[in-house]
Amino acid sequence: MNRLDFELRTYGNSITFTKNLKVVLKQGSKVYQPKDIRGKDNVSMSGSWPEAPAYVSVLHVSFDNSKIDFSKPAELVYMYSGKELSVTYKVDFTKVK
């Protein structure tokens, strides 16, 4: 299993909100694309439906871990509609054993 997996709970206001999203892993000047994003087709009504955010999807994002330098920090970037609508998570590999 040469992969690094992340699970993201995502929310949107359209049943098709997952069609435009992207997830990347940034490490310094390198940007890694995921090998796989599972869950984009599995959207359901959220607890606040029909109010915003009306829909939820749990994504499972996998990256090729042979390209990642685990001695350096990284950022997981979730983009809904380009960089203007994004969330960045700090990833600290020193806590991984």
C-alpha positions in Angstrom: 0.0 0.0 0.0 2.1 2.9 -1.3 -0.5 5.5 -0.5 -1.3 8.2 2.0 -5.0 8.5 2.7 -7.0 11.4 4.0 -10.7 11.5 4.9 -12.6 14.8 4.4 -16.2 15.5 5.3 -17.4 18.1 2.8 -20.5 20.2 2.5 -22.3 22.0 -0.3 -25.6 23.5 -1.3 -26.1 21.5 -4.6 -26.4 17.8 -5.0 -23.7 18.0 -7.6 -21.3 20.1 -5.5 -18.6 17.4 -5.5 -18.2 17.5 -9.3 -16.0 20.7 -9.3 -13.9 20.1 -6.2 -10.2 19.3 -6.2 -7.8 18.2 -3.5 -4.0 18.5 -3.7 -1.1 18.0 -1.3 1.5 20.8 -1.3 5.0 20.3 0.0 7.3 23.3 -0.5 7.1 24.1 -4.2 5.8 20.7 -5.2 2.1 20.1 -5.7 0.9 16.4 -5.7 -2.3 15.4 -7.4 -4.3 12.5 -5.7 -4.1 9.0 -7.1 -7.8 8.6 -6.3 -10.7 10.5 -4.8 -13.5 8.2 -3.6 -16.9 9.4 -2.5 -17.6 12.2 -5.0 -20.6 10.3 -6.3 -21.9 9.6 -2.7 -23.7 12.8 -1.7 -26.5 12.8 0.8 -28.7 15.4 2.6 -27.0 17.0 5.6 -28.6 17.4 9.0 -29.5 21.0 8.1 -31.3 20.1 4.8 -33.0 22.1 3.1 -31.1 24.9 4.7 -27.4 25.5 3.9 -25.3 23.5 3.9 -27.9 21.1 2.4 -25.6 18.3 1.3 -22.7 16.3 2.7 -20.1 13.9 1.2 -17.3 12.0 2.8 -14.3 11.9 0.5 -11.4 9.5 0.7 -8.3 11.0 -1.0 -5.2 8.9 -1.7 -1.7 10.2 -2.6 1.3 8.2 -3.8 3.5 8.2 -0.7 6.7 7.3 -2.6 6.8 10.9 -3.8 6.3 12.5 -0.4 9.2 13.6 1.8 7.9 12.6 5.3 10.7 14.7 7.0 9.0 17.9 5.8 5.6 19.5 6.6 2.9 19.6 4.0 -0.5 21.2 3.3 -3.6 19.4 2.2 -5.7 21.9 0.1 -9.4 21.3 -0.5 -10.7 23.6 -3.4 -14.4 23.8 -4.1 -14.3 26.4 -6.9 -10.7 27.2 -7.5 -8.3 28.8 -5.1 -10.8 31.5 -4.2 -12.9 28.9 -2.3 -10.4 26.7 -0.5 -9.4 25.3 2.8 -5.8 24.5 3.8 -4.9 21.9 6.4 -1.4 21.7 7.9 0.0 18.2 7.8 2.7 17.3 10.4 4.4 14.0 9.4 6.5 14.0 12.6 3.5 12.6 14.4 3.2 9.6 12.0 5.0 6.4 13.0 
